[in-house]
Amino acid sequence: MSLDPLQHDSEDSRADDEVFSLYAQEEAVIRRAEGMIEQLDMVSDGVKTLADAYRIGYRETVRLVRISDRMQLELHQANRILSAQAEDLKQLNDALRKEIKRRERLEHELRRIASIDALTGVHTRRYVLELAEYEQRRLMRHGKGFVVFMMDLDHFKRINDQFGHAAGDQLLQDFGQLLRSSLRKSDIAGRFGGEEFLALLPETDLGTAEAVAERLCEQTRAFRSPWKETHLRMTVSIGLAEVGGEEPLERAISRADQALYEAKSAGRDRVVTYSPAPAR
């Protein structure tokens, strides 16, 4: 059987085409495989980069956490120290407040002791003179004066000798109460020494002052102080002097004392107002 040459060439051509097509397919597959490998390499590089970044981030996070923990610990320690210091300061402030209050009470008590005669309840001599000078300056600014009382309990030594000093102290205490009750709140009364008392009546005319002094004499004369099985009696002599202008307080007290001496010389238990001796 003979073959047709043309047919043979055609078959060879088809065989070559089939081989070329197969090669092309394999080439395409290989290229796709290479592309996929390249992509896998890129993914691998990305994963490696991501892993490296994660490791770096993790180490930084761990470092920051450790720093944070250390800072937290230091903050807790600082807070404990501050809390302890705050408590110490609070206790110190409480102690200071108590000390300030104690000193204020002590100062008040010292001022009271310095200004109030413990036995009679009237002012001490020093304090009454300080008040009198202040009052005189105040009244001088307004062109006003005041009246000075000098008072002395009559025969006081006789009471001490007959009944004892405790009885004399009781009479001094009783007279202090009588004196305070006879004066206004604006008046100033003090114990001048022993059984002698001083009072200053601001913005008071002489007539009103004499009426106050007479009433005090009457109340003292009528008073009876219970003492053991008896009642003690007392009377008071009072000298008055009116003060005006810029006359020194000592001079006014001296004039009231002269009037007191006259009251005692005239028989005691009376009021005498100072009047200057007539000119010769």
Secondary structure, DSSP 8 states (H G I E B T S, - for coil): ----HHHHHHHHHHHHHHHHHHHHHHHHHHHHHHHHHHHHHHHHHHHHHHHHHHHHHHHHHHHHHHHHHHHHHHHHHHHHHHHHHHHHHHHHHHHHHHHHHHHHHHHHHHHHHHHB-TTTSSB-HHHHHHHHHHHHHHHHHTT--EEEEEEEETTHHHHHHHH-HHHHHHHHHHHHHHHHHHS-TTSEEEEEETTEEEEEEET--HHHHHHHHHHHHHHHHH--EEETTEEE---EEEEEEEE-TT--HHHHHHHHHHHHHHHHHTTSSSEEE-------
